[in-house]
Amino acid sequence: MNWSRIDRGQVQALRSLFQHWDSRTWWQTNVRAFVLKETVGRYFRHNRPDGIRIVDADWDVLLILDACRFDLFSDVIDIPGDLRRVHSLGSSTEEFLRANFDGETLHDTVYVTANPQERMHLPENVFHETVRVWETDWDEEVQTVRPDAMSDAVIQAGHDHPDKRIIGHFMQPHFPFLGERGRELRADGLRLLKESAEDQGGDDLPVDVWLSLHRRDVDEHEVWEAYSENLSLTWPHVERVTENVRGKCVVTSDHGNLVNERLSPFPIRESGHPAGLHVPQLIDVPWLEIEGEERRERIAEPPRRTRPESSDDVQEKLRHLGYAE
């Protein structure tokens, strides 16, 4: 094996295997994801429509709502603007980041992110500056970055960098769910999972609602309600950014979510957002354009260096967000 050619994703996968080789849940989750990607995923990748390349699009401020599918957005959000359906280049954050930003030199852009996936899947110095809100404003109570912390950080970046494009990557509506219904659902689901694991003599509990849904420990209608609630409570903070950062704003998503849906024409149901599974529910995302009164300048400057957290800290945050290890 040529170890010099192993990328960060492969290193992460090998490390996860060494850590969890005796975990039944790890094998169930990862083997299923691999089989879906290499069978059903191949069919949909062959037949998928062309996706949008973020770096080529016209925007000054790009706000990414993590895991927000088009139909959810169009049902929940009703504001003036040009809304259309576009196709993401990935069905997971990892794929989205790599397809859009890996290998690019975007020194006229500041990337403000609540998602630690950037640390694992992009090299340093892609952007002029990366503002890692998941380092500074991680909420231990809910195990994610709240949308108000993100809006504060994006607005600050917009004011600090008037001659840069701004990307703000919100963590919501991605699980964990922050609303009242979402908290009840999480508590109920984890209680049932704990009881099930104890009955089977195991203690390797999944941490995300999608595996709970796959095991039928929670109801899909309740999950959809909590998912919608997460978008609704996040939207006022997104609007606050659009009102306080100059320039043409686009609101979009990196990928969607499956909520116990059949992968037609296959007799398989799936939840979550596995990489390489380019079904419409995962790659159909919103593209809402909100014209600003004044466009932003775009001046490229050498990148500012950052000091990211250790890989162990990043992995722990990703686990709480429900990413399979």
NUPA-699560 format. One line per 8 residues: number of its first residue (from 1); their letters; for each residue y, x, z of N, C-alpha, C. Coordinates in steps of 0.02 Angstrom, whole numbers, plus 50000, padded with zeros to 5 digits. Atoms other than C-alpha are relative to their C-alpha. Layout:
REM residues N
NUM	a	Y X Z Y X Z Y X Z ~ ...
This chain:
REM residues 325
1	mnwsridr	49941 50042 50000 50000 50000 50000 50063 50044 50000 ~ 49937 49963 50003 50174 50063 49955 50047 49971 50053 ~ 49962 50028 49944 50261 50036 50124 50075 50001 49985 ~ 49928 49996 50015 50431 50085 50049 50025 49940 49963 ~ 49980 50058 50040 50430 49927 49943 49994 49934 50038 ~ 50004 50061 49960 50401 49803 50084 50070 49977 50020 ~ 49934 50025 49983 50554 49692 50108 50001 49971 50070 ~ 49993 50025 49931 50620 49614 50267 49955 49940 50013
9	gqvqalrs	50042 50059 49991 50526 49451 50239 49927 50019 50011 ~ 50069 49978 49991 50360 49542 50223 49990 50033 50067 ~ 50004 49970 49934 50394 49645 50378 49998 49946 50053 ~ 49999 50055 49952 50435 49485 50471 49932 49964 50003 ~ 50064 50035 50003 50273 49403 50412 49944 50042 50033 ~ 50050 49957 49970 50166 49552 50462 50008 50003 50076 ~ 49988 49997 49928 50248 49564 50632 49979 49935 50033 ~ 50019 50065 49972 50222 49378 50660 49924 49995 50005
17	lfqhwdsr	50073 50002 49999 50037 49395 50615 49972 50040 50058 ~ 50024 49959 49944 50012 49536 50740 50012 49967 50067 ~ 49982 50032 49937 50099 49435 50876 49960 49937 50014 ~ 50028 50067 49991 50011 49269 50846 49930 49992 49969 ~ 50064 50004 50034 49842 49312 50771 49950 49954 50036 ~ 50047 50042 49962 49754 49213 50911 50029 49931 50015 ~ 49968 50065 49988 49870 49060 50904 49976 49950 49949 ~ 50024 50052 50045 49790 48905 50831 50058 49967 49963
25	twwqtnvr	49942 50032 50032 49960 48826 50797 50029 50043 49946 ~ 49973 49954 50050 50020 48981 50705 49959 49996 49936 ~ 50043 50001 50059 49870 48978 50589 50005 49933 49964 ~ 49994 50066 50032 49882 48790 50559 50064 49996 49959 ~ 49935 50005 50033 50067 48803 50515 50005 50045 49939 ~ 49990 49951 50053 50064 48960 50409 49950 49995 49944 ~ 50049 50008 50053 49902 48932 50316 50016 49938 49958 ~ 49981 50061 50036 49956 48755 50271 50059 50014 49954
33	afvlketv	49941 49984 50040 50125 48820 50211 49982 50042 49939 ~ 50021 49956 50056 50041 48954 50104 49963 49960 49947 ~ 50039 50040 50048 49919 48831 50025 50046 49953 49961 ~ 49953 50044 50034 50059 48708 49986 50041 50038 49948 ~ 49958 49960 50045 50166 48844 49909 49962 50021 49937 ~ 50039 49972 50056 50027 48914 49799 49965 49947 49958 ~ 50032 50052 50040 49959 48746 49740 50052 49948 49978 ~ 49950 50051 50016 50080 48599 49748 50066 50033 49980
41	gryfrhnr	49937 49967 50015 50228 48719 49749 50004 50026 49929 ~ 49999 49974 50068 50177 48799 49584 50015 49945 49949 ~ 49989 50056 50045 50175 48629 49499 50074 49981 49998 ~ 49931 50021 49998 50349 48583 49558 50048 50055 49977 ~ 49957 49945 50025 50424 48755 49524 49999 50003 49924 ~ 50005 49999 50073 50361 48743 49345 50041 49944 49969 ~ 49966 50059 50028 50442 48572 49322 50070 49988 50030 ~ 49936 50012 49966 50601 48594 49425 50059 50006 49951
49	pdgirivd	49939 49993 50040 50775 48571 49352 50037 50065 50017 ~ 49960 49941 49986 50901 48713 49342 50041 49989 50064 ~ 49961 50004 49938 50985 48750 49509 50069 50029 49991 ~ 49931 49976 50002 51166 48788 49547 50005 50067 50035 ~ 49987 49934 49969 51219 48968 49581 50066 49996 50037 ~ 49941 50008 49957 51342 48963 49725 50056 50047 49979 ~ 49947 49950 50013 51435 49122 49676 50037 49985 49935 ~ 49968 50015 50063 51475 49054 49503 50041 49936 50002
57	adwdvlli	49966 50064 49996 51545 48887 49562 50074 50010 50020 ~ 49928 49998 49986 51730 48846 49584 50015 49971 50069 ~ 49983 50022 49933 51779 48837 49768 50038 50056 50036 ~ 49967 49953 49956 51888 48920 49898 49967 50001 50069 ~ 50035 50008 49936 51799 48854 50052 49935 49963 49987 ~ 50065 50031 50010 51613 48817 50046 49969 49986 50068 ~ 50029 50019 49936 51539 48721 50192 49928 49978 49988 ~ 50071 50013 50009 51349 48722 50201 49974 49962 50061
65	ldacrfdl	50033 50039 49947 51264 48586 50303 49926 50014 49995 ~ 50069 49977 50005 51093 48656 50342 49951 49942 50000 ~ 50054 50050 50004 50946 48548 50287 50026 49929 49990 ~ 49971 50066 50012 51051 48403 50222 49983 49977 49929 ~ 50020 50025 50065 50968 48309 50080 50051 49952 49972 ~ 49948 50039 50033 51071 48214 49953 50002 49928 50022 ~ 49999 50071 49983 51016 48038 49995 50024 49988 50071 ~ 49974 50006 49932 51050 48064 50180 50076 50004 49999
73	fsdvidip	49928 49990 50002 51225 48128 50143 50036 49941 49969 ~ 49966 50055 50036 51269 47990 50020 49997 49935 50040 ~ 50005 50060 49958 51209 47856 50144 50045 50003 50061 ~ 49964 49993 49936 51298 47925 50298 50074 50014 49991 ~ 49931 49976 50007 51459 48003 50232 50035 49961 49945 ~ 49961 50039 50048 51591 47897 50145 50073 50021 50005 ~ 49931 49978 50001 51753 47989 50110 50021 50012 49928 ~ 49977 49986 50068 51863 48015 49956 49979 50070 49978
81	gdlrrvhs	50020 49935 50027 51806 48156 49844 49950 49991 49944 ~ 50047 50002 50056 51697 48197 49695 49931 50022 50025 ~ 50067 49986 49976 51517 48184 49757 49950 49995 49943 ~ 50054 50002 50049 51371 48229 49645 49938 50034 50029 ~ 50064 49970 49981 51190 48280 49660 49992 50066 49962 ~ 50016 49937 50033 51150 48463 49624 49932 50024 50026 ~ 50065 49975 49982 50990 48563 49636 50007 50069 50031 ~ 49999 49935 49966 50974 48704 49762 49950 50047 49968
89	lgssteef	50046 49949 50025 50891 48866 49712 49942 50014 50048 ~ 50054 49989 49952 50777 48855 49864 49985 49938 50040 ~ 50019 50056 49956 50682 48735 49975 50001 50021 50073 ~ 49993 49974 49932 50716 48842 50129 50063 50043 50002 ~ 49941 49957 49994 50863 48941 50197 49987 50070 49973 ~ 50017 49933 50025 50774 49104 50160 50006 50004 49924 ~ 49996 50000 50073 50753 49059 49976 50071 49991 49975 ~ 49930 50012 50019 50931 48993 49964 50042 50063 50006
97	lranfdge	49960 49940 49989 51007 49150 50037 49984 50054 49950 ~ 50020 49946 50046 50907 49269 49930 50020 49984 49928 ~ 49985 50019 50070 50931 49172 49768 50074 50003 49985 ~ 49928 50003 50012 51119 49157 49790 50037 50064 50016 ~ 49958 49945 49975 51176 49313 49882 49967 50069 49998 ~ 50032 49934 49999 51045 49452 49880 50017 50038 49936 ~ 49981 49960 50058 51104 49591 49765 50071 49990 49976 ~ 49931 50013 50019 51280 49520 49753 50048 50044 50040
105	tlhdtvyv	49946 49965 49966 51441 49611 49800 50058 49952 50007 ~ 49951 50054 49991 51551 49474 49872 50052 50022 50051 ~ 49952 49972 49953 51688 49576 49954 50066 49963 49999 ~ 49943 50045 49996 51814 49438 49920 49982 49937 50041 ~ 50027 50059 49965 51714 49320 50033 49983 50018 50073 ~ 50019 49995 49930 51693 49297 50221 49948 49946 50014 ~ 50055 50046 49987 51530 49218 50277 49996 49988 50076 ~ 50002 50020 49930 51535 49123 50443 49937 49958 50009
113	tanpqerm	50064 50033 49999 51362 49070 50496 49974 49986 50071 ~ 50035 50018 49938 51270 48979 50635 49925 50012 49994 ~ 50071 49992 50013 51101 49020 50557 49979 50073 50001 ~ 50022 49929 49995 51013 49183 50608 49958 50023 49940 ~ 50040 49980 50058 50913 49182 50445 50035 50054 49959 ~ 49962 49949 50037 51052 49285 50366 49981 50070 50022 ~ 50016 49934 49972 51008 49429 50480 49933 50026 49975 ~ 50067 49981 50019 50827 49428 50423 49992 50011 49925
121	hlpenvfh	50015 50003 50071 50846 49403 50236 50055 50025 49954 ~ 49948 49971 50042 51009 49480 50175 50016 50070 50024 ~ 49978 49933 49979 51060 49663 50175 50071 49997 50027 ~ 49931 49995 49976 51219 49717 50262 50047 50010 49940 ~ 49946 49985 50048 51382 49724 50165 49999 49959 49936 ~ 49994 50046 50057 51352 49579 50044 50071 49972 49998 ~ 49935 50032 49994 51514 49500 50107 50052 50049 50028 ~ 49948 49959 49969 51681 49572 50158 49990 50001 50076
129	etvrvwet	50015 50003 49928 51638 49512 50334 49951 49943 50012 ~ 50046 50052 49978 51496 49414 50413 50016 49984 50073 ~ 49984 50022 49932 51548 49314 50566 49939 49963 50026 ~ 50063 50029 49975 51388 49279 50663 50013 49958 50062 ~ 49986 50046 49945 51427 49127 50769 49938 49991 50042 ~ 50062 50005 49961 51244 49123 50821 49994 50056 50051 ~ 49998 49948 49948 51278 49284 50917 50048 49982 50056 ~ 49946 50010 49951 51438 49229 51004 50000 49932 50033
137	dwdeevqt	49993 50069 49975 51417 49041 51029 49934 49963 50001 ~ 50065 50033 49994 51232 49006 51046 49998 49960 50065 ~ 50003 50044 49942 51209 48859 51164 49928 49998 50026 ~ 50068 49996 49973 51058 48890 51276 49972 49932 50019 ~ 50024 50066 49980 51050 48709 51330 49966 49964 49942 ~ 50027 50036 50058 51020 48640 51155 49964 50046 49952 ~ 50034 49950 50040 50953 48802 51078 50022 49998 49927 ~ 49971 49996 50067 51070 48801 50928 50074 50014 50009
145	vrpdamsd	49927 49993 49998 51254 48823 50884 50029 49930 49988 ~ 49970 50066 50007 51354 48664 50910 50052 50001 49944 ~ 49953 50001 50057 51464 48606 50764 50072 50012 50019 ~ 49931 49986 49981 51626 48618 50863 50013 50075 50002 ~ 49992 49928 50000 51598 48804 50889 50005 50027 49929 ~ 49998 49978 50069 51567 48824 50703 50067 49983 49968 ~ 49935 50018 50030 51725 48729 50652 50055 50046 50026 ~ 49950 49953 49972 51828 48838 50770 49996 50067 49964
153	aviqaghd	50009 49934 50030 51754 48996 50693 50021 50000 49927 ~ 49982 50003 50070 51778 48940 50513 50076 49995 49991 ~ 49927 50005 50003 51959 48889 50543 50032 50066 50016 ~ 49972 49934 49981 51993 49055 50628 49992 50050 49943 ~ 50012 49954 50056 51915 49150 50483 50047 49984 49942 ~ 49954 50019 50053 52020 49051 50360 50071 50025 50012 ~ 49933 49976 49982 52179 49097 50453 50003 50076 50000 ~ 50001 49927 49997 52128 49279 50477 49995 50032 49931
161	hpdkriig	50013 49972 50067 52082 49302 50293 50029 49953 49947 ~ 49969 50045 50048 52207 49207 50185 49986 50019 49927 ~ 50014 49977 50068 52156 49310 50032 49925 50007 49986 ~ 50073 49998 50009 51968 49280 50045 49973 49929 49992 ~ 50038 50063 49999 51849 49140 50000 49962 49997 50067 ~ 50032 50010 49935 51768 49067 50156 49937 49958 49991 ~ 50062 50040 49996 51587 49009 50178 49987 49984 50073 ~ 50018 50020 49933 51547 48910 50334 49932 49966 50000
169	hfmqphfp	50069 50025 50001 51361 48884 50364 49984 49968 50068 ~ 50016 50039 49939 51338 48746 50495 49924 49995 50008 ~ 50071 50006 49987 51168 48730 50578 49975 49928 49992 ~ 50020 50070 50005 51166 48539 50575 50006 49976 49927 ~ 50042 50044 49957 51091 48418 50527 49931 50027 50015 ~ 50064 49968 49984 50946 48540 50546 49982 49989 50074 ~ 50026 50000 49932 50838 48519 50701 50019 50064 50036 ~ 50006 50054 49950 50866 48529 50852 50053 49946 49991
177	flgergre	49956 50057 50004 50944 48357 50854 50042 49995 50064 ~ 49953 49997 49943 51098 48345 50966 50018 49932 50028 ~ 49979 50066 49978 51128 48158 50978 49954 49970 50052 ~ 50039 50033 49947 51062 48038 51109 49930 49984 49975 ~ 50066 50017 50026 50921 47975 50998 49958 50063 49988 ~ 50035 49938 50013 50876 48152 50950 49973 50032 50063 ~ 50023 49971 49937 50865 48211 51130 49941 49962 50028 ~ 50056 50041 49976 50752 48065 51176 49937 50016 49959
185	lradglrl	50056 49986 50044 50642 48101 51026 49968 50067 50017 ~ 50026 49933 49985 50626 48285 51069 49962 49998 50066 ~ 50033 50003 49935 50582 48247 51250 49933 49964 49995 ~ 50063 50037 50008 50451 48117 51201 49949 50040 49961 ~ 50047 49962 50041 50375 48226 51067 49970 50059 50036 ~ 50025 49941 49965 50361 48381 51174 49953 49980 50057 ~ 50045 50023 49947 50284 48281 51316 49931 49984 49971 ~ 50064 50017 50031 50149 48212 51199 49963 50062 49976
193	lkesaedq	50032 49938 50023 50118 48384 51125 49970 50039 50058 ~ 50025 49965 49942 50099 48459 51297 49935 49968 50025 ~ 50060 50035 49978 49973 48326 51347 49942 50014 49953 ~ 50053 49987 50050 49877 48352 51184 49973 50071 50007 ~ 50022 49931 49993 49873 48540 51207 49959 50010 50063 ~ 50037 49993 49938 49814 48525 51386 49931 49970 49994 ~ 50064 50031 50011 49675 48408 51332 49953 50046 49961 ~ 50040 49956 50042 49619 48538 51205 49993 50070 50029
201	ggddlpvd	50005 49936 49968 49635 48682 51326 50044 50053 49971 ~ 49955 49951 50032 49776 48764 51230 50069 49996 50028 ~ 49931 50000 49977 49954 48811 51267 50048 50024 49947 ~ 49956 49975 50053 50024 48864 51097 50036 49941 49968 ~ 49965 50059 50023 50145 48719 51076 50047 50014 49943 ~ 49949 49994 50051 50246 48695 50917 50068 49982 50029 ~ 49934 50012 49972 50433 48692 50946 50042 49956 49956 ~ 49957 50039 50045 50493 48587 50800 49973 49929 49991
209	vwlslhrr	50017 50070 50006 50496 48401 50767 49957 49987 49939 ~ 50037 50012 50062 50418 48420 50594 49925 50007 50010 ~ 50071 49994 49985 50252 48481 50658 49978 49942 50046 ~ 50014 50058 49958 50260 48344 50790 49989 49938 49956 ~ 50006 50056 50045 50284 48219 50649 49935 50005 49960 ~ 50062 49991 50036 50140 48292 50551 49939 49981 50042 ~ 50055 50018 49954 50029 48268 50704 50004 49928 50023 ~ 49990 50071 49983 50094 48089 50721 50014 49990 50074
217	dvdehevw	49979 50007 49931 50159 48122 50895 50067 49965 50005 ~ 49936 50036 50002 50327 48048 50843 50000 49956 49937 ~ 49997 50048 50054 50374 47907 50724 50051 50023 49947 ~ 49957 49975 50053 50451 47948 50554 50067 49963 49998 ~ 49937 50037 50000 50582 47810 50569 50046 50024 50056 ~ 49960 49973 49945 50639 47879 50736 50027 50070 49982 ~ 49977 49934 50021 50648 48054 50661 50058 49993 49950 ~ 49946 50011 50048 50754 47990 50516 50064 49979 50035
225	eaysenls	49942 50023 49962 50869 47903 50639 50034 50059 50035 ~ 49972 49942 49965 50891 48063 50739 50031 50050 49951 ~ 49975 49957 50054 50915 48164 50579 50068 49976 49975 ~ 49936 50029 50021 51052 48045 50521 50054 50007 50053 ~ 49954 49993 49943 51131 48049 50693 50029 50070 50003 ~ 49977 49932 49998 51141 48238 50683 50054 50014 49948 ~ 49949 49994 50052 51240 48227 50521 50064 49964 50020 ~ 49941 50040 49981 51356 48091 50587 50042 50035 50053
233	ltwphver	49961 49968 49946 51405 48188 50743 50030 50067 49977 ~ 49974 49937 50027 51434 48346 50640 50059 49989 49954 ~ 49950 50010 50053 51545 48269 50507 50073 50007 50024 ~ 49930 49991 49979 51707 48258 50610 50021 50073 50005 ~ 49984 49929 49995 51698 48446 50636 50006 50031 49930 ~ 49993 49978 50070 51673 48473 50449 50068 49978 49974 ~ 49935 50024 50022 51824 48364 50414 50057 50040 50030 ~ 49948 49960 49968 51925 48465 50538 50012 50065 49962
241	vtenvrgk	49992 49940 50040 51891 48620 50433 50037 49985 49936 ~ 49967 50017 50063 51942 48534 50272 50074 49987 50008 ~ 49930 50016 49987 52106 48482 50353 50040 50061 50023 ~ 49965 49944 49970 52147 48653 50425 49991 50067 49964 ~ 50009 49939 50038 52090 48782 50298 50022 49987 49928 ~ 49970 50010 50065 52189 48798 50137 49949 50014 49944 ~ 50040 49986 50060 52103 48787 49967 49956 49942 49981 ~ 50048 50049 50024 51980 48687 49865 49935 50007 50040
249	cvvtsdhg	50059 49999 49956 51834 48640 49979 49941 49965 49966 ~ 50062 50032 50022 51655 48603 49930 49953 49996 50060 ~ 50050 50010 49948 51528 48530 50052 49933 49992 49966 ~ 50066 50002 50031 51346 48560 50007 49947 50015 50053 ~ 50055 49982 49954 51178 48609 50083 49957 50053 49968 ~ 50046 49949 50026 51051 48748 50067 49934 49969 49977 ~ 50062 50034 50018 50902 48628 50057 49998 49934 50037 ~ 50008 50064 49965 50841 48458 50117 49944 50003 50051
257	nlvnerls	50055 50006 49952 50701 48397 50230 49952 49947 49975 ~ 50050 50052 50011 50539 48304 50202 49987 49965 50067 ~ 50012 50039 49939 50509 48165 50328 49936 49959 49990 ~ 50066 50031 50008 50323 48127 50315 49996 49964 49933 ~ 49998 50031 50066 50339 48094 50128 49946 50027 49954 ~ 50053 49981 50047 50209 48097 49991 50029 50045 49946 ~ 49979 49952 50052 50222 48243 49870 49971 49977 49933 ~ 50025 50029 50062 50192 48133 49718 50007 50049 49942
265	pfpiresg	50059 50043 50008 50088 48146 49610 49940 50021 50043 ~ 50055 49977 49959 49982 48232 49744 49992 49955 50061 ~ 50013 50043 49942 49900 48132 49886 50010 50038 50066 ~ 49986 49958 49942 49982 48244 50017 50067 49978 50029 ~ 49936 50013 49967 50116 48206 50145 50022 50063 50037 ~ 49974 49939 49968 50230 48339 50217 50066 49985 50033 ~ 49936 50005 49964 50376 48360 50337 50030 50070 50005 ~ 49965 49936 49995 50505 48497 50359 50023 50025 49933
273	hpaglhvp	49975 49971 50063 50558 48617 50223 49966 50066 49984 ~ 50036 49938 50016 50424 48742 50171 50031 50036 49941 ~ 49976 49960 50056 50481 48884 50059 49954 49992 49940 ~ 50039 50003 50061 50425 48873 49879 49976 49931 49981 ~ 50021 50069 50014 50401 48684 49883 50060 49962 49971 ~ 49938 50024 50030 50534 48627 49759 49995 49927 49978 ~ 50001 50072 50012 50513 48439 49773 50071 49973 50004 ~ 49931 50026 50000 50667 48328 49747 50030 49993 50070
281	qlidvpwl	49973 50009 49933 50685 48290 49933 50025 50065 50031 ~ 49981 49935 49972 50705 48477 49966 50053 50036 49959 ~ 49951 49964 50040 50810 48538 49819 50058 49957 49976 ~ 49944 50044 50017 50920 48385 49786 50049 50000 50059 ~ 49951 49994 49945 51076 48421 49890 50068 49975 49977 ~ 49934 50025 50019 51254 48354 49895 50046 50056 49977 ~ 49946 49955 50022 51402 48435 49809 50064 49959 50000 ~ 49939 50040 49991 51563 48356 49873 50060 50045 49992
289	eiegeerr	49940 49960 50013 51724 48428 49802 50061 49965 50028 ~ 49939 50026 49970 51885 48403 49900 50057 50047 49979 ~ 49947 49958 50027 52037 48468 49809 50053 50014 50053 ~ 49946 49981 49955 52163 48564 49913 50066 50003 49964 ~ 49933 49998 50030 52350 48567 49885 50016 50069 49973 ~ 49985 49931 50020 52350 48756 49866 49936 50040 49999 ~ 50061 49959 50004 52215 48876 49807 50009 50064 50039 ~ 49999 49937 49963 52168 49033 49902 50000 50059 49952
297	eriaeppr	50007 49937 50036 52194 49208 49838 49930 50028 50010 ~ 50066 49969 49994 52039 49313 49808 50008 50075 49988 ~ 49993 49928 50004 52059 49497 49846 49939 50033 50031 ~ 50059 49965 49974 51904 49605 49864 50022 50062 50037 ~ 49986 49941 49960 51911 49736 50001 49935 50026 50029 ~ 50062 49973 49971 51781 49854 50077 49976 49959 50059 ~ 50027 50042 49946 51665 49764 50198 50014 50029 50069 ~ 49995 49981 49929 51691 49766 50385 49929 50003 50029
305	rtrpessd	50067 49993 49971 51539 49829 50478 49992 49956 50061 ~ 50016 50040 49941 51454 49720 50606 49943 50033 50037 ~ 50055 49974 49960 51331 49757 50745 49955 49942 50019 ~ 50043 50059 49987 51193 49625 50734 49955 50010 50060 ~ 50047 49998 49944 51077 49580 50876 49935 50032 49978 ~ 50066 49972 50015 50905 49656 50888 49955 49948 49968 ~ 50047 50046 50034 50761 49582 50789 49966 49953 50050 ~ 50031 50044 49950 50683 49515 50950 50045 49942 50017
313	dvqeklrh	49952 50053 49985 50840 49416 50991 50004 49950 49943 ~ 49996 50044 50058 50848 49347 50814 49938 49957 49996 ~ 50063 50038 50003 50664 49296 50816 49998 49944 50051 ~ 50000 50050 49948 50687 49203 50979 50044 49940 49981 ~ 49956 50055 50022 50833 49102 50909 49968 49961 49943 ~ 50034 50034 50055 50736 49063 50750 49944 49955 50026 ~ 50055 50041 49972 50590 49001 50855 50027 49935 50028 ~ 49971 50060 49971 50702 48879 50947 50026 49952 49946
321	lgyae	49977 50043 50055 50768 48815 50780 49941 49970 49962 ~ 50058 50030 50030 50590 48774 50730 49973 50037 49940 ~ 50028 49963 50056 50560 48908 50599 49932 50028 50020 ~ 50068 49975 49987 50376 48953 50586 50002 50076 50004 ~ 50004 49927 49993 50338 49129 50645 49937 50026 49968
